[in-house]
Amino acid sequence: MNITEIAIKRPSLIIVLFSVFTLLGIIGYKNLSYELLPDFNQPVVVIRTIYPGAEPQEVETSVSRKIEDALSNLEGVDYLETKSMPNASVIIANLKYGTNVDKAMQDAQRYIDNIRKDLPTDIESPVMSKVSPNDLPIISISATSNLPETEFYQKMKDDFLPQIQQLKGVAEITLLGGEEREIQVKVNQDKLVHYKISLSQVVDAINPSGIDLPAGKVQTQKENNAVRITGKFSTVDDIMNVQVAMPFPNSPVYVKDVASIVDGIKEIASVSRYNGVNGIGLMLKKQGDANAVDVSGLVRAKLKAIEEQNTNAEVKFIIADDSTDKTIAAVNSVVFDLFLAVLLVSLVMLLFLRSYRNSLIVLISIPTSLVTAFAVMWLLGYTLNLMTLLAMSLIIGILVDDAIVVLENIQRHLDKGKEKRTAAMDGRMEIGFSALSITLVDVVVFLPILFLQVFVGDMLKQFAVVVITSTLTSLLVGFTLTPWLASRIGKKEDLQPTNIINRFLLWFEQQLESFINWYGRQLSWVLKHKLVFVVFVLVLFAMTLGMMKQGIIGKEMMSTGDQGKFRLNLEFDKTITVQQNNIISQEVENFIIQQPEVATLFSNIAGPSTGIGSLGVGAANISEFTIQLKPAEERVMETEDFMKYLRAELGTHFHGVNFSMAVVGLLPKGAPIKITLSGADLDLVMATSRELKAIIETVPGADNVKLSVEEGKPEYKVIPDKDKMQRLGLTTAYVGLNLRNAFTGNDASSLTEDGTEYPVRVWLDDFDRKDFGDVGHLMIVTPMNTAVEVSQFAEVQQDNSPSLLERLDRQASVTLTAESFGRPSGTLADEVIAYLKTKPLPEGVKLSWGADIKTQNESFGALGSVLLISFILIYLIMIALYDSYIYPFVALFGIPVAAIGAFLALNLSLNHLTLFAQLGLIMLMGLVTKNAILIVDFTNQLKAQGVCGQRAVTPNFNDHFSNGHWDAAHCPWQRNCQRMEKRIGVGYYRGITFVVDPYGVSGPSGLLCCG
């Protein structure tokens, strides 16, 4: 007794089985959380080390190279990128796919700890992190209040932030802007000379004086009391009265004698505004395993509670940007498409099946097949995201196919007058092997995706699992639930024109019959003119290849879609201050806000960038604007059109500012074009990179072409005369410490007021640290208690140092980056590659692609392998089906012909070859082959009955048109809703719909069957 016989004779077992599946699916659905995309962590470890006051050369020599050496034995490293910049070293360890990132981080930490004693003592501890979309801020907030700026900042830091950070899922919050209170001890250099005191003496006097120290305990046999000396500064007077020195007996020198003390604000490092209004910006990141939507909900509730608790201070939090809004909107978009697809499927089924009962059976089979996927997703820890929901939306056609293949054959037996149970059993058994084959074809085309070890593997794995699970469930449904329902409610159809719906269905049947007859005549003509048809197909192939060679269809990793949001970066001259940057940026802001298309503008002046390639370090000459446009229906320009217009206007009104733009899509993206040139000779590498930059700037669509290593801002070099310095009893370390204290300041001490600590910074008075001359005139007190100027034992030179030094795999390197504006990044890369073929790089210079292009090459190559493996697996399945090594090519020949239509559709729809378009090609293989199997199988049955050649093909196509061409009628209806609408998330995967829809299999397969 087979499974179908059990379902028909003992349905209770099947009912229990699918009830369990449904129950698990419902439980799973209730426990699934929302997410934009599956969690895909790139195997990258970043080691960031802060070295205050150090220039790039010093950072590279003292920190970067030593950490590089320590990581040389780290297992699983593909290549190392090193960036040495002012005050910071960043080393990026790119690991091979499949490497355990957590273990690699532990090993790297151990190696760095081993060389910690060799690193400078004044660096901060190296911080290690993984690179992931989870590392990007999910929410940007602007906070305002009527409190004084310093009081509001401190309240934010000490009160509000801890409340938010304790929320489940919140990882890190970065503050932008605001004014932090700082006690500044401004030392007068002339008074230091007068009293023969060095600046280091002032620092050394203040820092040890303002601390509390436990001194032990005093105890008897009955009592135990702790002893503590209290010395923390609680007022400004406490600092002023600190004794610095006593040059003469009973003549102490106090801080107030050599310095003025200002209760002021810390030097502003960043500014934040929202729609032109100053505030404190908060950029919030979630924990790696936390759900962004849940975190966003908790944060919004907490912000509202804080506002209610601080109504007197008029504390307001404005959500400037929330990526989860896009998540919910995008997921809702796909859910809408899913329901719309089911509705369209039901209408098409009714038109083609012309049976309410059969339509009901098919409609029952769809959710029954899908519900199991929810249970599997829950058990595997997946989420409701674009990939899983997109899989469900696109799999509906396959599920319906599987049900209809069995149901139509059962209906054929019912129409012959057989009893319902007999017809259900005979109909399923007759087509069982073909049904099994077409289901397995859909499974094997996606099965290789589960074993991908590239960037797209984690992203597509959930898509593949949902497709495979639903497809296998649909096979079980087709062998059990469908025959059982047909055996109970099926009947011989005799549709009568008793109402308007029936009359319409009968009219549609007549039109369909006319079309089938016309189609049969065309097919007969094709079968009689084989040579002409073959030539026609070859011409189509040639045209397709020519179209691909012309670059009409571009290449890019993923389409961003028009979300109405983009990022504008402003880059000023490297000598600019944060204050001047802020003034000009505010003028640019006001100009942008006045544009009628702009809805909101969030400004980040000199703060850390929010991009995926950001190193987490801000710069005084950089500003970043996040601009949200009004909804599409409220503006006349598309996002890219407005960006081009704004670029031209800003260039006209604001000179001396470099503007760069990038669309903000559903996926975070850095500069898509990234080329790294490396070699032993830095001068040769630099010269080659400048030549390549000049070439790329001429390529249409290349925007904001930049070199990472450029001339930096001016610096003043102090070059000591070792002999003179030693004669004076000075050391390099002592002089360097005085210079740093003078121009950077020392903030190791603090003032405590009402339980809050405020930093105390000791440095020179403003007047003595303004220009070039102040460096040479800085007074240093020697051990012999004499005051000498720096210029007496050292030469001060004005020079330009690189703002960044790079290394790739421990060789000097330069990175060239470019935005793609109006053209896909892959197309730009192809033009660069074509140029390099005609003019190779000099000997000793190595080129490496990174960013989007590297990911494209790896991902597209892997998906190409998936296509090949899927083709082989399909071939093996068909060998088992036909018991022949040659005959399967009859059906497989339809795949390349269908690809012609796919590429033509991409061309006509102005879509590019993206990750989703390639996913569509994989799905296309299954769809084409499964329909070819049905056609060839029925043709073989007619041949077995003695019908030969063309007579076995044409009746088969006519009799089984609705069965063999179900997707051709159904898929365009279903996917039209996805590709034609402009809702969030739709443009992102629109390419897949244009690839899947235009497949054709009838002519090629029929031609070979006939042969």
MARDREN-769154 format. One record per residue (C-alpha): x, y, z; residue in one letter. Coordinates in steps of 0.5 Angstrom, whole numbers, padded with zeros to 4 digits, always signed. Each point is the difference from the previous one (the first is absolute). Example, Ala and Ser with C-alpha at 12.3 -4.5 7.8 and 13.67 -1.06 7.14 Angstrom:
+0025-0009+0016a +0002+0007-0002s 
// end
This chain:
+0000+0000+0000m +0003+0007-0002n -0001+0006+0003i -0005+0003-0005t -0004-0007+0002e +0001+0002+0007i -0003+0007-0001a -0006-0002-0004i -0002-0006+0005k +0003+0002+0006r -0001+0008+0000p +0001+0001+0008s +0007-0002+0000l +0001+0006-0006i -0004+0004+0004i +0004-0001+0007v +0006+0001-0004l -0002+0007-0003f -0003+0002+0006s +0007-0001+0004v +0003+0004-0006f -0005+0006+0000t +0001+0000+0008l +0007+0000+0000l +0000+0006-0006g -0005+0004+0004i +0005+0000+0006i +0006+0001-0004g -0004+0006-0003y -0002+0003+0006k +0008+0000+0003n +0003+0002-0006l +0003+0007+0000s +0000+0006-0006y +0007+0001-0003e +0002+0004-0006l +0005-0006-0003l +0003-0006+0003p +0006+0001+0005d +0006-0001-0004f +0006+0002+0003n +0006+0001-0004q +0006-0003+0002p +0004+0006+0002v +0004+0002+0007v +0001+0007+0001v +0006+0002+0005i -0001+0008+0002r +0006+0003+0004t -0001+0007+0002i +0007+0004+0001y -0001+0007+0002p +0004+0005-0003g +0004-0004-0005a +0001+0001-0007e -0001-0006-0005p +0007-0001-0001q +0001-0001+0007e -0007-0004+0001v +0003-0005-0006e +0007-0001+0003t -0002+0000+0008s -0007-0004-0001v -0002-0002-0007s +0006-0004-0002r +0001-0004+0007k -0008-0002+0000i +0001-0002-0007e +0006-0005+0002d -0004-0002+0006a -0006-0002-0005l +0005-0004-0005s -0002-0007+0003n -0007+0001+0001l -0004-0005-0004e -0005+0001-0005g +0003+0007-0002v -0001+0001-0008d +0003+0007+0000y +0002+0006+0005l -0002+0007-0001e +0003+0005+0004t -0001+0007+0001k +0004+0005+0004s -0003+0007+0001m +0001+0006+0005p -0002-0003+0007n -0002-0007-0002a +0002-0007-0003s -0005-0004-0004v +0002-0007-0002i -0006-0004-0004i +0002-0007+0000a -0005-0003-0006n -0001-0008+0002l -0001-0005-0005k -0008-0002+0000y -0001-0006+0004g +0005+0003+0006t -0003+0000+0007n +0000+0007+0001v -0001+0000+0008d +0006-0005+0000k +0004+0005-0004a -0001+0006+0004m +0002-0004+0006q +0007-0002-0003d +0001+0007-0003a -0001+0002+0007q +0005-0005+0003r +0005+0002-0005y -0001+0008+0002i +0000-0001+0007d +0007-0004-0001n +0003+0007-0003i -0003+0005+0004r +0006+0001+0004k +0003+0002-0007d -0005+0005-0001l +0000+0008+0002p -0002+0001+0007t -0005+0005-0002d -0004-0003-0005i -0007-0003+0002e -0002-0007+0000s -0001-0003-0006p -0007-0001-0002v -0002-0006-0004m -0007-0001-0004s -0003-0003-0005k -0003+0003-0007v -0007-0001-0001s -0006+0004-0002p -0002-0001+0007n +0006+0005+0002d -0004+0005-0004l -0004+0005+0004p -0008-0002+0000i -0002+0006+0003i +0002+0007-0001s -0003+0005+0005i +0000+0008+0001s -0001+0002+0008a -0002+0007+0002t -0001+0004+0006s -0001+0006+0004n +0005-0001+0005l +0007+0003-0001p +0004-0003-0005e +0006-0003+0005t -0006-0002+0005e -0004-0004-0006f +0006-0003-0002y +0002-0003+0007q -0007-0002+0001k +0000-0004-0006m +0007-0003+0001k -0002-0002+0007d -0007-0001+0001d -0004-0001-0007f +0006-0004-0004l +0000-0006+0006p -0007-0001+0000q +0000-0001-0008i +0006-0004+0000q -0003-0005+0005q -0005-0002-0004l +0000-0007-0003k +0004+0000-0007g +0003+0007+0001v +0007-0001-0002a +0003+0007+0000e -0002+0007-0001i +0005+0006-0003t -0001+0007+0002l +0000+0006-0005l +0001+0007+0001g -0002+0003+0007g +0004+0004+0005e +0004-0004+0005e +0002+0004+0006r +0008+0000+0001e +0004+0004+0006i +0006+0003-0004q +0006+0002+0003v +0004+0005-0005k +0007+0001+0002v +0003+0006-0001n +0007-0001-0003q +0003+0006+0002d -0001-0001+0007k +0003-0007-0001l +0006+0003-0002v +0000+0005+0006h -0001-0005+0005y +0005-0005-0004k -0006-0006+0000i -0001-0004-0006s -0007-0002-0002l +0001-0007+0002s +0001+0002+0007q -0007+0003+0000v -0003-0006-0003v +0004-0004+0005d -0003+0004+0006a -0007+0000-0002i -0001-0007-0002n +0002-0004+0007p -0003+0006+0004s -0007-0002-0003g -0001-0007+0002i -0003-0004+0006d +0004-0006+0003l -0002-0005+0004p +0006-0001+0006a -0002-0006+0003g -0004-0001+0006k +0001+0001+0008v -0003-0006+0004q -0001-0003+0007t -0002-0006+0003q -0007+0003-0001k +0000+0005-0005e +0002+0001-0007n +0001+0006-0004n +0002+0002-0007a +0005+0006-0001v -0001+0004-0006r +0004+0007-0002i -0005+0004-0004t +0003+0005-0005g -0005+0001-0006k -0001+0007-0002f -0007+0002+0001s +0001+0007-0002t +0004+0004-0004v +0004+0003+0006d +0002-0006+0002d +0004-0001-0007i +0003+0008+0001m +0003-0002+0006n +0004-0006-0002v +0007+0002+0002q +0004-0001-0006v +0007+0001+0002a +0004+0004+0006m +0006+0003-0004p +0002+0004+0007f -0001-0002+0007p -0007+0002+0002n -0002+0003-0007s -0005-0006-0003p -0002+0001-0007v -0007-0002-0001y -0004-0001-0006v -0004+0006+0000k +0007+0004+0000d +0002-0003-0007v -0007-0002-0003a -0007+0003-0001s -0006-0005+0001i -0006+0000-0004v -0006-0004+0001d -0002-0001-0007g -0001-0005-0006i +0004-0006-0003k +0002+0002-0007e -0005-0002-0004i +0001-0006-0005a -0006-0001-0003s -0007+0003-0001v -0007-0003-0001s -0006+0003-0003r -0007-0002-0003y -0004+0005-0005n +0005+0005+0002g -0001+0000+0008v +0006-0001+0004n -0001-0006+0005g +0004-0006+0002i +0000-0006-0005g +0000-0007+0002l +0002-0006-0004m -0003-0007+0003l +0003-0006-0002k -0003-0007+0002k +0003-0006+0002q +0002-0005-0005g -0006-0005+0002d -0005+0005+0002a -0006+0001-0005n +0000+0007-0003a -0007+0001+0000v -0001-0002+0008d +0006+0004+0002v -0003+0006-0004s -0007-0001+0004g +0003+0000+0006l +0005+0006-0001v -0006+0004-0002r -0004-0002+0006a +0005+0002+0004k +0001+0007-0003l -0007+0001+0001k +0001-0001+0007a +0006+0004+0001i -0004+0006-0003e -0006-0001+0004e +0005+0000+0006q +0003+0007-0002n -0005+0004-0002t +0002+0006+0004n +0007+0000-0004a -0004-0001-0007e +0004-0006-0002v -0002-0003-0007k +0003-0006-0004f -0001+0001-0007i +0001-0007-0004i +0004+0003-0006a +0001-0007-0003d -0002-0007+0002d +0002-0006-0005s -0005-0004+0003t -0006+0004-0003d +0003-0002-0007k +0000-0007+0003t -0007+0000+0002i -0002+0003-0007a +0004-0004-0004a -0002-0007+0004v -0008+0003-0001n +0002+0001-0007s +0001-0007-0001v -0005-0003+0004v -0005+0005-0004f +0003-0004-0006d -0001-0006+0003l -0007+0001+0001f -0001+0003-0007l +0003-0006-0003a -0005-0005+0003v -0005+0004-0002l +0002+0001-0007l +0002-0008+0000v -0008-0001+0002s -0002+0004-0006l +0004-0003-0005v -0001-0007+0003m -0008+0001-0001l +0001+0002-0007l +0004-0006-0002f -0003-0005+0004l -0007+0002-0001r -0002-0003+0007s -0001+0003+0006y +0001-0007+0004r +0007-0001-0003n +0002+0007+0001s -0002-0001+0007l +0004-0006+0001i +0006+0004-0003v -0001+0006+0004l +0000-0005+0006i +0007-0003-0002s +0003+0007+0000i +0000+0002+0007p +0001-0008+0002t +0007+0000-0004s +0002+0007+0003l -0002-0001+0007v +0006-0005+0001t +0005+0005-0002a -0002+0004+0006f +0001-0006+0005a +0007-0001-0003v +0002+0007+0000m -0002+0001+0007w +0004-0007+0002l +0006+0003-0004l +0000+0007+0003g -0002+0003-0006y -0004+0007+0000t -0005+0003-0005l +0004+0004-0004n +0000+0002-0008l +0004-0007-0002m -0005-0005+0004t -0006+0004-0002l +0002+0001-0007l +0001-0007-0001a -0007-0001+0002m -0003+0005-0005s +0004-0003-0005l -0001-0008+0002i -0007+0001-0001i +0000-0002-0008g +0004-0006+0002i -0005-0002+0005l -0006+0001-0004v +0004-0004-0006d +0001-0006+0004d -0008+0000+0003a -0002+0001-0007i +0004-0005-0004v -0003-0005+0005v -0007+0003+0000l -0001+0001-0008e +0002-0008-0001n -0005-0002+0005i -0005+0005-0003q +0001-0004-0007r -0002-0006+0003h -0006+0002+0004l -0002+0003-0007d +0000-0007-0003k -0005-0002+0005g +0004-0004+0005k -0002+0000+0007e +0003+0006+0005k +0005-0005+0004r +0002-0004-0006t +0001+0007-0004a +0004+0003+0005a +0005-0006+0001m +0001-0002-0007d +0001+0008-0002g +0005+0000+0005r +0004-0006-0001m +0000+0001-0008e +0004+0007+0001i +0003-0002+0007g +0007-0001-0003f +0000+0007-0004s -0003+0003+0006a +0006-0002+0004l +0005+0002-0005s -0003+0007-0001i +0000+0001+0008t +0007-0003+0000l +0003+0005-0005v -0003+0006+0004d +0004-0003+0006v +0007-0001-0004v +0000+0007-0003v +0000+0003+0007f +0004-0006+0004l +0007+0003-0002p -0001+0006+0003i +0000-0003+0007l +0007-0001-0001f +0003+0006-0002l +0006+0003+0003q -0001+0007-0002v -0003+0007+0002f -0007-0002-0003v +0000-0007+0003g -0003+0003+0007d -0005+0004-0004m -0002-0005-0005l +0000-0006+0005k -0007+0002+0003q -0003+0001-0007f +0002-0007-0002a -0002-0003+0006v -0007+0003+0000v -0001-0002-0007v +0003-0007+0001i -0005-0001+0006t -0006+0002-0004s +0001-0003-0006t +0001-0007+0004l -0006+0001+0004t -0004+0002-0007s +0003-0007-0002l -0003-0003+0006l -0007+0004-0001v +0000-0002-0007g +0000-0008+0002f -0004+0000+0006t -0005+0006+0001l -0001+0002-0007t -0002-0007-0002p -0004-0001+0006w -0004+0007-0001l -0001-0002-0007a -0003-0007+0002s -0005+0003+0004r -0002+0007-0003i +0002-0001-0007g -0005-0001-0006k -0001+0000-0007k +0000+0007-0003e -0006+0002-0004d +0000+0008+0001l -0007+0003-0002q -0001+0007-0002p -0005+0001+0006t +0004+0006+0003n +0004+0006-0003i +0006-0003+0003i -0001-0007-0003n -0001+0004-0007r +0006+0004+0001f +0004-0007+0001l -0003-0003-0006l +0002+0006-0004w +0007+0000+0002f +0000-0008-0001e -0002+0002-0007q +0005+0005-0001q +0005-0004+0003l -0002-0006-0005e +0001+0005-0005s +0007+0002+0002f +0002-0007+0001i -0002-0002-0007n +0004+0006-0003w +0006-0002+0005y -0001-0007-0003g +0000+0002-0007r +0007+0005+0001q +0003-0006+0004l -0002-0005-0006s +0004+0005-0005w +0006+0000+0005v +0000-0007+0000l +0000+0000-0008k +0005+0005-0001h +0005-0002+0005k +0006+0003-0003l -0003+0007-0001v -0002-0001+0008f +0007-0002+0002v +0003+0006-0004v -0005+0005+0003f +0003-0003+0007v +0007+0001-0002l -0001+0007-0002v -0004+0001+0007l +0007-0003+0003f +0004+0005-0004a -0004+0006+0001m +0000-0002+0008t +0008+0000+0000l +0000+0006-0004g -0004+0004+0005m +0004-0003+0006m +0006+0002-0004k -0002+0007-0001q -0001+0001+0008g -0008+0002-0001i -0001-0005+0006i +0005+0003+0006g +0002-0004+0006k -0001+0002+0007e +0000-0004+0007m -0007+0002+0002m -0005+0006-0003s -0001+0005+0005t -0007+0002-0002g -0003+0007+0001d -0001+0001+0007q +0001+0007+0000g +0006+0001+0005k +0007+0001-0002f +0006+0002+0004r +0004+0007-0002l +0007+0000+0002n +0004+0007+0001l +0008+0000+0000e +0003+0006+0001f +0008+0002+0000d +0003-0004+0005k +0003+0007+0004t -0008+0001+0002i -0002+0001+0007t -0006-0004+0003v -0003+0007+0001q +0001+0003-0007q -0003-0007-0003n -0006+0001+0004n -0001+0007-0003i +0000-0002-0007i -0003-0006+0001s -0006+0004+0003q -0001+0004-0006e +0000-0006-0004v -0005-0003+0004e -0005+0006+0000n +0001+0000-0008f -0002-0008+0000i -0006+0001+0005i -0003+0005-0005q -0001-0005-0005q -0007-0002-0001p +0002-0007-0001e +0003-0001+0007v -0003-0002+0006a +0005-0001+0005t +0008+0001+0001l +0004-0003+0005f +0007+0003+0001s +0006-0003+0003n +0006+0005+0000i +0007-0003+0001a -0003-0006+0004g +0001-0007-0002p -0003-0002-0007s -0006-0005+0000t +0002-0004-0006g +0002-0007+0000i +0007+0001-0002g +0001+0006+0006s +0006-0001+0004l -0004+0003+0006g +0004+0006+0000v -0002+0007-0002g +0004+0006-0003a -0001+0007+0001a +0000+0001-0008n -0006-0005-0001i -0007+0001+0001s -0006-0005-0002e -0007+0002-0001f -0005-0006-0001t -0006+0003-0004i -0007-0003+0000q -0004+0003-0006l -0008+0000+0000k -0004-0006-0003p +0000-0001-0007a -0007+0003-0001e +0002+0006+0003e +0006+0002-0004r +0001+0000-0008v +0008-0003+0000m +0002-0007+0001e +0006+0000+0006t +0006+0000-0005e -0003+0005-0004d -0001+0005+0006f +0007-0002+0002m +0003+0002-0007k -0004+0006+0001y +0003+0002+0007l +0007-0002-0002r +0000+0005-0006a -0003+0005+0005e +0004-0001+0006l +0006+0001-0005g -0002+0006-0002t -0002+0004+0006h +0006-0003+0005f +0007-0001-0003h +0006-0003+0003g -0004-0006+0003v +0000-0007-0003n -0007-0003+0000f -0001-0007-0001s -0007-0004+0000m -0003-0007+0001a -0007-0003+0000v -0002-0003+0007v -0003-0007-0002g -0002-0006+0004l +0007-0002+0000l +0005+0004+0003p +0006+0002-0005k +0006+0003+0000g +0004+0002-0007a -0002-0005-0005p +0007+0001-0003i +0006-0002+0004k +0007-0001-0003i +0006-0001+0004t +0007+0000-0003l +0005-0002+0004s +0008-0001-0001g +0007+0000+0004a +0001+0007-0004d -0005+0005+0003l +0002+0006-0005d -0002-0005-0006l -0006-0002+0004v -0002+0007+0000m +0002+0002-0007a -0004-0006-0002t -0006+0002+0004s +0000+0007-0003r +0000-0003-0007e -0006-0005+0001l -0004+0006+0004k +0001+0004-0006a -0003-0005-0004i -0006-0002+0004i -0002+0007+0001e -0001+0000-0008t -0005-0006+0000v -0007+0002+0000p -0004-0001+0007g +0006+0000+0004a -0001+0005+0005d +0005+0003+0006n +0006-0004-0002v +0005+0000+0006k +0007-0002+0002l +0000-0002+0008s +0007+0002+0000v +0001+0007-0001e +0004+0006+0002e -0003+0002+0007g -0001+0006+0004k +0006+0004+0002p +0004-0002+0006e +0006+0003+0004y +0006-0004+0001k +0004+0000+0006v +0007-0002-0002i +0005+0000+0006p +0007+0001+0000d +0002-0006+0004k +0007+0003+0002d -0003+0006+0002k -0006-0003+0004m +0004-0005+0004q +0005+0006+0002r -0006+0003+0003l -0002-0007+0003g -0006-0001-0004l -0003-0006-0003t -0005-0001-0006t -0005-0003+0005a +0000+0006+0005y +0000+0005-0006v -0006-0004-0003g -0004+0000+0006l +0001+0008+0001n -0002+0001-0007l -0006-0005+0001r -0002+0003+0006n +0000+0007-0003a -0004-0001-0006f -0004-0006+0001t -0001+0001+0008g +0000-0005+0005n -0007-0002+0003d +0002-0006+0005a -0003+0004+0006s -0007+0002+0001s -0005+0004+0004l -0006-0003+0004t -0006+0004+0001e -0006-0003+0003d +0002-0007-0002g +0002+0002-0007t +0007+0000-0002e +0002+0005-0005y +0007+0000-0004p +0005+0005+0002v +0005+0001-0006r +0007+0003+0001v +0003+0004-0006w +0003+0006-0003l -0004+0007+0000d -0004+0001-0007d +0005+0005-0001f +0006-0004+0000d -0003-0006-0005r -0002+0004-0006k +0005+0000-0005d +0007-0003-0003f +0004+0005+0004g -0003-0003+0007d +0003-0007-0001v +0007+0003+0000g -0001+0005+0005h -0003-0005+0005l +0004+0000+0006m +0003-0007+0003i +0003+0000+0007v +0007-0004+0001t +0002-0004+0005p +0005+0005+0002m -0006+0005+0001n +0001+0004-0006t -0005+0002-0005a +0001-0001-0007v -0004+0001-0006e -0001-0006-0005v +0003+0004-0006s +0007+0000+0004q +0001-0007+0000f -0005-0002-0006a -0002+0002-0007e -0007+0001-0001v -0002-0002-0008q -0007+0001-0003q -0002-0006-0004d -0006-0004-0003n -0001-0007+0003s -0004-0006-0004p -0007+0000+0004s +0000-0007-0001l +0005-0006-0001l -0002-0006-0003e +0003-0007+0000r -0003-0007-0003l +0003-0006+0002d +0006+0004+0003r +0001+0004-0006q -0001+0007-0002a -0006+0001-0003s -0005+0005-0003v -0008-0001+0000t -0004+0004-0006l -0007+0000+0001t -0006+0003-0004a -0007+0000+0000e -0004-0002-0006s -0005+0005-0001f -0006-0002-0006g +0004-0006-0002r +0001-0007+0003p +0006-0001+0004s +0002-0007-0004g +0000+0004-0006t +0004+0005+0002l +0005-0005+0002a +0000-0004-0006d +0002+0007-0004e +0006+0000+0005v +0002-0007-0001i +0000+0001-0008a +0004+0006+0001y +0005-0004+0004l +0000-0005-0005k +0003+0005-0005t +0005+0003+0005k +0002-0004+0006p +0003+0002+0006l +0007+0001+0001p +0004-0006+0003e +0000+0000+0007g -0007+0003+0001v -0006-0005+0002k -0007+0002-0001l -0005-0003+0004s -0008+0001+0000w -0004+0002+0006g -0007+0002+0002a -0006-0001-0004d +0004-0003-0006i +0004-0005+0004k -0007-0003+0003t -0003+0000-0007q +0006-0004-0003n +0000-0005+0006e -0008+0000+0000s -0001+0000-0007f +0005-0006-0001g -0003-0004+0005a -0007+0001-0003l +0003-0002-0007g +0002-0006+0004s -0007-0001+0003v -0003+0000-0007l +0005-0005-0003l -0001-0005+0006i -0007+0001-0001s +0000-0002-0007f +0004-0006+0001i -0005-0002+0006l -0006+0001-0005i +0003-0004-0005y +0001-0006+0005l -0007+0000+0002i -0002+0000-0007m +0004-0006-0001i -0003-0003+0005a -0007+0002-0003l +0001-0002-0007y +0006-0006+0001d +0004+0004-0005s +0006+0004-0001y -0002+0004-0006i -0007+0001+0000y +0000+0005+0006p +0003+0005-0004f -0007+0000-0004v -0002+0004+0007a +0006+0003+0002l +0001+0004-0007f -0006+0005+0002g +0005+0003+0006i +0004+0004-0005p -0006+0002-0004v -0003+0002+0006a +0006+0004+0002a -0001+0004-0007i -0006+0003+0003g +0002+0001+0007a +0006+0005-0003f -0005+0003-0005l -0005+0002+0006a +0006+0002+0004l +0002+0005-0006n -0007+0002-0001l -0002+0002+0007s +0007+0003+0001l +0002-0004+0006n +0007-0003+0001h +0003-0007+0001l +0000+0000+0008t +0000-0005+0005l -0007-0001+0000f +0000+0000-0008a +0004-0006+0001q -0004-0003+0005l -0006+0001-0005g +0005-0004-0005l +0000-0006+0005i -0007+0000+0001m -0001+0000-0008l +0004-0006-0001m -0005-0004+0005g -0006+0003-0003l +0002-0001-0007v +0002-0007+0001t -0006-0002+0004k -0005+0002-0006n +0005-0003-0005a -0001-0007+0004i -0007+0000+0000l -0001+0002-0008i +0006-0006-0001v -0004-0005+0004d -0006+0001-0003f +0003+0000-0007t +0003-0007+0002n -0006-0003+0003q -0003+0002-0007l +0006-0003-0004k -0001-0006+0004a -0007-0001-0002q +0002+0000-0007g +0000+0008-0002v +0006+0002-0003c +0004+0006-0002g -0004+0007-0001q -0007-0003+0002r +0003-0002+0007a +0002+0007+0001v -0006+0004-0002t -0006-0003+0003p +0004+0000+0007n +0001+0007+0000f -0007+0001-0002n -0002-0005+0006d +0004+0003+0005h +0001+0007-0002f -0003+0003+0007s +0005-0006+0004n +0006+0001-0004g -0001+0008+0000h -0002+0001+0006w +0005+0005+0003d +0001+0003-0007a -0007+0003+0002a +0000+0000+0007h +0007+0003+0002c +0000+0007-0004p -0007+0001+0004w +0003-0002+0006q +0006+0004-0001r -0002+0006-0003n -0002+0003+0006c +0007-0001+0003q +0003+0004-0006r -0004+0005-0002m -0002+0003+0007e +0005+0005+0004k -0001-0002+0007r +0006-0001+0004i +0004-0006-0001g -0003-0002-0007v +0005+0004-0004g +0005-0004+0004y -0002-0007-0003y -0003+0002-0006r +0005-0003-0005g -0002-0007+0002i -0007+0001-0003t +0002+0002-0007f +0005-0006+0000v -0005-0005+0002v -0006+0002-0004d +0002+0000-0007p +0002-0008-0001y -0002-0004-0005g +0000-0007-0001v -0005-0003-0005s +0004+0001-0007g +0007-0002+0002p -0003-0006+0004s -0005-0002-0005g +0004+0001-0006l +0005-0005+0003l -0005-0005+0002c -0003+0000-0007c +0007-0002-0002g 
// end
